[in-house]
Amino acid sequence: MVSHKDVLLALVGLALVSIALSGLANASELRASYSSISFGASRAASVFVYVTNDDYESKTVSFSASSLSGNLELYYDYYDSSLGPKGSRGATLRVSAAENTRGCDSITVEATVCSADGGGACETLSRVIRASISPSRESRYYIENPVNYCVDYATRVEPRGSRVASSLEFTGYFDPTEYDARFVDALGVNSCAKIKPGQFARFPVSLRNVGAATSYEIRLIGDKDVLNAALSNSYVSLQRNEIAEFSVSVAPTHYASAGRYYVEVQAQRNGVTLAEQQLCVDVEQSYGVRLSAPRRSPLPRAG
């Protein structure tokens, strides 16, 4: 015969299981666009990582990453930390290494999810992304990573070989022969440079080649006619990781209207824009002052 005590304990057990399952159902999850990446050293790879919020309350998220070797350069592009109810939030992780790096490494990506009101506990999620790095050039010595072999986890075999289990893997290949470039921040990027009509100004610009060696055509678009903008170089040839320095000069005429103008510098290869940077110029009103004294009338001559 079942006692009331046994029934009560059973109900309590069911309630605890229900709460546990509810907590699991509302747990956040960390995902990534790739489970493994393969890239040539000095050619940055990128992985998009994101968190899904299965709960009905707003949360905040912060991302971090570290490599087993400590030899990889890891940083995130800017991201919004807010994580809405039943929503998701992600960030792009940039991965690069020195030119003479080779071997395999593992990257641990972590996301810390907390209640938006700050009253709840935080949850740390993590996942591992495998990285295979090949040197971009021959070297007298190499930076060897601690993981000296790459394991393909797409197929897993049990120790006795009695069962084979497969899982879906996504690998991103970043070809070191790809072409890419980045502008280094210059004057007029984060703030607007001020100039008056009739004045001359020069803005130094730096272009870094982060892809294979190639030549780039440098172009100007935007309010270049109003500012009489001109480039010091129309073409630059760069090796990998080499930086070219040139300038953009502006000289608005005396008739230029006061206001804010933008000029965009573009680096193109075969007509494809690979990098661009916008320069901001404030043309200030120029006031001229002219003094004139009244002319004295000649005194009448005595007759």
Secondary structure, DSSP 8 states (H G I E B T S, - for coil): ---HHHHHHHHHHHHHHHHHHHHHHT--EEEES-SEEEEETTS-EEEEEEEE--SSS-EEEEEEEEESSS-SEEEE-----EE-TT-EEEEEEEEE--TTEEEEEEEEEEEEEEETTS-S--EEEEEEEEEEEE-SS--SS-EE-SB-S---TTEEE-TTS--EEE----EEEE-TT---EEEE--TTSSS-EEE-TT--EEEEEEEEE-SSSEEEEEEEEESHHHHT-EES-SEEEE-TT-EEEEEEEE---TT--SEEEEEEEEEEETTEEEEEEEEEEEE--------------------
